[in-house]
Amino acid sequence: MEVAKTVLLIVQIIVALFLIVTVLLQHGNSYGLSGSIAGGAETFFGKNKGRTIDGMLKKMTEISAVLFVVISLVLAYLLK
């Protein structure tokens, strides 16, 4: 059981570092054309948003955040 806790803790640290990197690599909401005209271009140009680097970073951030929360809950239960 101690090995599982150690492995989960190492995985959590890796996921936390990955989460920090993906958040820092993303652009802010006011970046580029969509920020300058208050999102009006977002409806027109936003069709391929998921295929861009920003879209992939957003998806990776969401996945790693959910994974971080799940691992944190499991570790909290195991260390209880």
BELTA-V59309 format. One record per residue. PSI is psi as a letter, one per 20 degrees, with the letter a starting at -180 (NA if undefined). BURIAL is # if it has 24 or more other C-alpha atoms within 12 Angstrom, else .. Layout:
# BELTA-V59309
PSI:BURIAL, PSI:BURIAL
This chain:
# BELTA-V59309
h:., h:., h:., h:., g:., g:., g:., h:#, g:., g:., h:., h:#, g:., g:., h:#, g:#, g:., h:., g:#, g:., g:., h:#, g:., h:., i:., q:., q:., r:., h:., j:., p:., b:., h:., h:., h:., h:., k:., k:., j:., h:., i:., h:., h:., g:., i:., j:., h:., k:., h:., i:., i:., r:., g:., h:., g:., h:., h:#, g:#, g:., h:#, g:#, g:., g:., h:#, g:#, g:., h:., g:#, g:., g:., h:#, g:#, g:., g:., h:., h:., g:., h:., j:., NA:.
